[in-house]
C-alpha cells in the first residue's frame, strides 16, 4: 500500500526567521523576474550586477555606486561590467545617467537582444559550434587507442 500524498505546507520552516523589510532597506525582486523569463535571459555577470543594484537601491531603485566599487564588489573587470550594464539597459531593466542607476519596474516581457556577430578567434572558440567541434576533433586526433 502506498502512503497517502501530503500537500507541502505553506508554513515557514523557521517561523522565527521570516524576512521583513523593517529598517534594513527596501530591496525586492518581483516573482515575475523568474516566472516571466528575465532570470533565464541574463548571464552570470548581468545577474550579479542586477542583484547588486537591487540591493544597493533606495525605495525608488536609485543607487550611486561607482563602476570601480561595483567591479571590486562583484569581482569582475571593467569590460565585463560595461557589457553587463549595457545588456541590462538594453533589456529595459535599469536606467543609468552616467552617475546614478535606477532599477526599473519590469517591462511587459523580456526583449530579445540581437547577438553581435562573432569576430575574434576567442569568440569563435567559445561560441561557434563548428569551431568547437574542430577543436575537440583536433584534440582527439593525437590520442592513441
Rosetta constraint file for C-alpha pairs under 8 A:
AtomPair CA 11 CA 15 HARMONIC 7.74 0.50
AtomPair CA 12 CA 18 HARMONIC 7.25 0.50
AtomPair CA 14 CA 18 HARMONIC 6.98 0.50
AtomPair CA 21 CA 25 HARMONIC 6.29 0.50
AtomPair CA 21 CA 26 HARMONIC 6.14 0.50
AtomPair CA 25 CA 58 HARMONIC 7.16 0.50
AtomPair CA 25 CA 59 HARMONIC 7.90 0.50
AtomPair CA 26 CA 55 HARMONIC 7.85 0.50
AtomPair CA 26 CA 57 HARMONIC 7.63 0.50
AtomPair CA 26 CA 58 HARMONIC 6.36 0.50
AtomPair CA 26 CA 59 HARMONIC 5.72 0.50
AtomPair CA 27 CA 54 HARMONIC 5.68 0.50
AtomPair CA 27 CA 55 HARMONIC 5.07 0.50
AtomPair CA 27 CA 56 HARMONIC 7.58 0.50
AtomPair CA 27 CA 57 HARMONIC 6.87 0.50
AtomPair CA 27 CA 58 HARMONIC 7.58 0.50
AtomPair CA 27 CA 59 HARMONIC 7.83 0.50
AtomPair CA 28 CA 54 HARMONIC 6.91 0.50
AtomPair CA 28 CA 55 HARMONIC 7.70 0.50
AtomPair CA 29 CA 33 HARMONIC 6.74 0.50
AtomPair CA 29 CA 54 HARMONIC 7.54 0.50
AtomPair CA 30 CA 34 HARMONIC 7.95 0.50
AtomPair CA 31 CA 35 HARMONIC 6.27 0.50
AtomPair CA 32 CA 36 HARMONIC 5.11 0.50
AtomPair CA 32 CA 37 HARMONIC 7.76 0.50
AtomPair CA 32 CA 38 HARMONIC 7.79 0.50
AtomPair CA 32 CA 106 HARMONIC 7.96 0.50
AtomPair CA 33 CA 37 HARMONIC 6.52 0.50
AtomPair CA 33 CA 38 HARMONIC 5.06 0.50
AtomPair CA 33 CA 39 HARMONIC 5.88 0.50
AtomPair CA 33 CA 106 HARMONIC 7.47 0.50
AtomPair CA 34 CA 38 HARMONIC 6.02 0.50
AtomPair CA 34 CA 39 HARMONIC 5.18 0.50
AtomPair CA 34 CA 40 HARMONIC 7.41 0.50
AtomPair CA 36 CA 109 HARMONIC 6.83 0.50
AtomPair CA 36 CA 110 HARMONIC 7.41 0.50
AtomPair CA 37 CA 41 HARMONIC 6.13 0.50
AtomPair CA 37 CA 109 HARMONIC 8.00 0.50
AtomPair CA 37 CA 110 HARMONIC 6.61 0.50
AtomPair CA 38 CA 42 HARMONIC 6.74 0.50
AtomPair CA 38 CA 109 HARMONIC 7.98 0.50
AtomPair CA 38 CA 110 HARMONIC 5.93 0.50
AtomPair CA 39 CA 47 HARMONIC 7.31 0.50
AtomPair CA 41 CA 110 HARMONIC 7.52 0.50
AtomPair CA 42 CA 46 HARMONIC 5.61 0.50
AtomPair CA 42 CA 47 HARMONIC 5.91 0.50
AtomPair CA 43 CA 47 HARMONIC 6.14 0.50
AtomPair CA 44 CA 48 HARMONIC 6.15 0.50
AtomPair CA 45 CA 49 HARMONIC 6.12 0.50
AtomPair CA 45 CA 76 HARMONIC 7.79 0.50
AtomPair CA 45 CA 80 HARMONIC 7.05 0.50
AtomPair CA 45 CA 81 HARMONIC 7.30 0.50
AtomPair CA 45 CA 84 HARMONIC 5.89 0.50
AtomPair CA 46 CA 50 HARMONIC 6.01 0.50
AtomPair CA 46 CA 84 HARMONIC 4.61 0.50
AtomPair CA 46 CA 85 HARMONIC 7.00 0.50
AtomPair CA 46 CA 87 HARMONIC 7.27 0.50
AtomPair CA 46 CA 88 HARMONIC 6.81 0.50
AtomPair CA 47 CA 51 HARMONIC 6.09 0.50
AtomPair CA 48 CA 52 HARMONIC 5.95 0.50
AtomPair CA 48 CA 74 HARMONIC 7.04 0.50
AtomPair CA 49 CA 53 HARMONIC 6.17 0.50
AtomPair CA 49 CA 70 HARMONIC 7.76 0.50
AtomPair CA 49 CA 74 HARMONIC 7.35 0.50
AtomPair CA 49 CA 81 HARMONIC 7.69 0.50
AtomPair CA 49 CA 84 HARMONIC 7.10 0.50
AtomPair CA 49 CA 85 HARMONIC 7.38 0.50
AtomPair CA 50 CA 54 HARMONIC 6.19 0.50
AtomPair CA 50 CA 88 HARMONIC 7.43 0.50
AtomPair CA 50 CA 103 HARMONIC 7.91 0.50
AtomPair CA 51 CA 55 HARMONIC 6.09 0.50
AtomPair CA 52 CA 56 HARMONIC 6.04 0.50
AtomPair CA 53 CA 57 HARMONIC 5.83 0.50
AtomPair CA 53 CA 61 HARMONIC 7.89 0.50
AtomPair CA 53 CA 63 HARMONIC 6.82 0.50
AtomPair CA 53 CA 101 HARMONIC 7.50 0.50
AtomPair CA 53 CA 102 HARMONIC 7.93 0.50
AtomPair CA 53 CA 103 HARMONIC 6.81 0.50
AtomPair CA 54 CA 61 HARMONIC 6.70 0.50
AtomPair CA 54 CA 103 HARMONIC 6.40 0.50
AtomPair CA 56 CA 62 HARMONIC 7.80 0.50
AtomPair CA 56 CA 63 HARMONIC 5.80 0.50
AtomPair CA 56 CA 65 HARMONIC 7.95 0.50
AtomPair CA 57 CA 61 HARMONIC 4.44 0.50
AtomPair CA 57 CA 62 HARMONIC 4.68 0.50
AtomPair CA 57 CA 63 HARMONIC 4.63 0.50
AtomPair CA 57 CA 102 HARMONIC 7.39 0.50
AtomPair CA 57 CA 103 HARMONIC 7.36 0.50
AtomPair CA 58 CA 62 HARMONIC 5.35 0.50
AtomPair CA 58 CA 63 HARMONIC 6.60 0.50
AtomPair CA 60 CA 102 HARMONIC 7.40 0.50
AtomPair CA 60 CA 103 HARMONIC 7.91 0.50
AtomPair CA 61 CA 101 HARMONIC 7.70 0.50
AtomPair CA 61 CA 102 HARMONIC 4.97 0.50
AtomPair CA 61 CA 103 HARMONIC 4.77 0.50
AtomPair CA 61 CA 104 HARMONIC 6.87 0.50
AtomPair CA 62 CA 100 HARMONIC 6.66 0.50
AtomPair CA 62 CA 101 HARMONIC 5.51 0.50
AtomPair CA 62 CA 102 HARMONIC 4.42 0.50
AtomPair CA 62 CA 103 HARMONIC 6.64 0.50
AtomPair CA 63 CA 100 HARMONIC 5.82 0.50
AtomPair CA 63 CA 101 HARMONIC 5.31 0.50
AtomPair CA 63 CA 102 HARMONIC 6.53 0.50
AtomPair CA 64 CA 99 HARMONIC 6.41 0.50
AtomPair CA 64 CA 100 HARMONIC 4.84 0.50
AtomPair CA 64 CA 101 HARMONIC 6.36 0.50
AtomPair CA 65 CA 69 HARMONIC 6.34 0.50
AtomPair CA 65 CA 70 HARMONIC 6.47 0.50
AtomPair CA 65 CA 100 HARMONIC 7.40 0.50
AtomPair CA 65 CA 101 HARMONIC 7.86 0.50
AtomPair CA 66 CA 70 HARMONIC 6.37 0.50
AtomPair CA 66 CA 99 HARMONIC 7.42 0.50
AtomPair CA 67 CA 71 HARMONIC 5.97 0.50
AtomPair CA 67 CA 78 HARMONIC 7.46 0.50
AtomPair CA 67 CA 81 HARMONIC 7.62 0.50
AtomPair CA 68 CA 72 HARMONIC 6.14 0.50
AtomPair CA 68 CA 78 HARMONIC 7.72 0.50
AtomPair CA 69 CA 73 HARMONIC 5.97 0.50
AtomPair CA 70 CA 74 HARMONIC 5.93 0.50
AtomPair CA 70 CA 81 HARMONIC 7.95 0.50
AtomPair CA 71 CA 75 HARMONIC 5.59 0.50
AtomPair CA 71 CA 76 HARMONIC 5.03 0.50
AtomPair CA 71 CA 77 HARMONIC 6.02 0.50
AtomPair CA 71 CA 78 HARMONIC 6.35 0.50
AtomPair CA 71 CA 81 HARMONIC 6.54 0.50
AtomPair CA 72 CA 76 HARMONIC 6.83 0.50
AtomPair CA 76 CA 80 HARMONIC 6.14 0.50
AtomPair CA 76 CA 81 HARMONIC 6.52 0.50
AtomPair CA 77 CA 81 HARMONIC 6.21 0.50
AtomPair CA 78 CA 82 HARMONIC 6.07 0.50
AtomPair CA 79 CA 83 HARMONIC 6.21 0.50
AtomPair CA 80 CA 84 HARMONIC 6.09 0.50
AtomPair CA 81 CA 85 HARMONIC 5.94 0.50
AtomPair CA 82 CA 86 HARMONIC 6.01 0.50
AtomPair CA 83 CA 87 HARMONIC 6.32 0.50
AtomPair CA 84 CA 88 HARMONIC 6.30 0.50
AtomPair CA 85 CA 89 HARMONIC 6.22 0.50
AtomPair CA 86 CA 90 HARMONIC 5.98 0.50
AtomPair CA 87 CA 91 HARMONIC 6.06 0.50
AtomPair CA 88 CA 92 HARMONIC 6.30 0.50
AtomPair CA 88 CA 93 HARMONIC 5.33 0.50
AtomPair CA 88 CA 94 HARMONIC 5.81 0.50
AtomPair CA 89 CA 93 HARMONIC 5.94 0.50
AtomPair CA 89 CA 94 HARMONIC 5.16 0.50
AtomPair CA 89 CA 95 HARMONIC 5.90 0.50
AtomPair CA 89 CA 96 HARMONIC 7.52 0.50
AtomPair CA 90 CA 113 HARMONIC 7.55 0.50
AtomPair CA 91 CA 110 HARMONIC 6.89 0.50
AtomPair CA 91 CA 111 HARMONIC 5.63 0.50
AtomPair CA 91 CA 112 HARMONIC 7.75 0.50
AtomPair CA 91 CA 113 HARMONIC 7.44 0.50
AtomPair CA 92 CA 104 HARMONIC 7.35 0.50
AtomPair CA 92 CA 106 HARMONIC 7.71 0.50
AtomPair CA 92 CA 107 HARMONIC 6.74 0.50
AtomPair CA 93 CA 103 HARMONIC 6.24 0.50
AtomPair CA 93 CA 104 HARMONIC 5.40 0.50
AtomPair CA 93 CA 105 HARMONIC 7.16 0.50
AtomPair CA 93 CA 106 HARMONIC 6.25 0.50
AtomPair CA 93 CA 107 HARMONIC 7.31 0.50
AtomPair CA 94 CA 101 HARMONIC 6.81 0.50
AtomPair CA 94 CA 102 HARMONIC 5.50 0.50
AtomPair CA 94 CA 103 HARMONIC 4.51 0.50
AtomPair CA 94 CA 104 HARMONIC 5.19 0.50
AtomPair CA 95 CA 101 HARMONIC 5.70 0.50
AtomPair CA 95 CA 102 HARMONIC 5.09 0.50
AtomPair CA 95 CA 103 HARMONIC 6.59 0.50
AtomPair CA 95 CA 104 HARMONIC 6.91 0.50
AtomPair CA 96 CA 100 HARMONIC 5.72 0.50
AtomPair CA 96 CA 101 HARMONIC 4.59 0.50
AtomPair CA 96 CA 102 HARMONIC 6.45 0.50
AtomPair CA 97 CA 101 HARMONIC 6.88 0.50
AtomPair CA 118 CA 123 HARMONIC 5.78 0.50
AtomPair CA 118 CA 124 HARMONIC 6.17 0.50
AtomPair CA 118 CA 127 HARMONIC 7.99 0.50
AtomPair CA 119 CA 123 HARMONIC 6.58 0.50
AtomPair CA 119 CA 124 HARMONIC 7.29 0.50
AtomPair CA 120 CA 124 HARMONIC 6.40 0.50
AtomPair CA 121 CA 125 HARMONIC 6.14 0.50
AtomPair CA 122 CA 126 HARMONIC 6.11 0.50
AtomPair CA 123 CA 127 HARMONIC 5.81 0.50
AtomPair CA 123 CA 128 HARMONIC 7.48 0.50
AtomPair CA 124 CA 128 HARMONIC 4.84 0.50
AtomPair CA 124 CA 131 HARMONIC 6.23 0.50
AtomPair CA 124 CA 132 HARMONIC 7.72 0.50
AtomPair CA 125 CA 131 HARMONIC 5.76 0.50
AtomPair CA 125 CA 132 HARMONIC 5.63 0.50
AtomPair CA 125 CA 135 HARMONIC 7.87 0.50
AtomPair CA 126 CA 132 HARMONIC 7.03 0.50
AtomPair CA 127 CA 132 HARMONIC 7.54 0.50
AtomPair CA 128 CA 132 HARMONIC 6.14 0.50
AtomPair CA 129 CA 133 HARMONIC 5.98 0.50
AtomPair CA 130 CA 134 HARMONIC 6.27 0.50
AtomPair CA 131 CA 135 HARMONIC 6.20 0.50
AtomPair CA 132 CA 136 HARMONIC 6.23 0.50
AtomPair CA 133 CA 137 HARMONIC 6.10 0.50
AtomPair CA 134 CA 138 HARMONIC 5.95 0.50
AtomPair CA 135 CA 139 HARMONIC 6.08 0.50
AtomPair CA 136 CA 140 HARMONIC 6.24 0.50
AtomPair CA 137 CA 141 HARMONIC 6.22 0.50
AtomPair CA 138 CA 142 HARMONIC 7.38 0.50
AtomPair CA 139 CA 143 HARMONIC 7.66 0.50
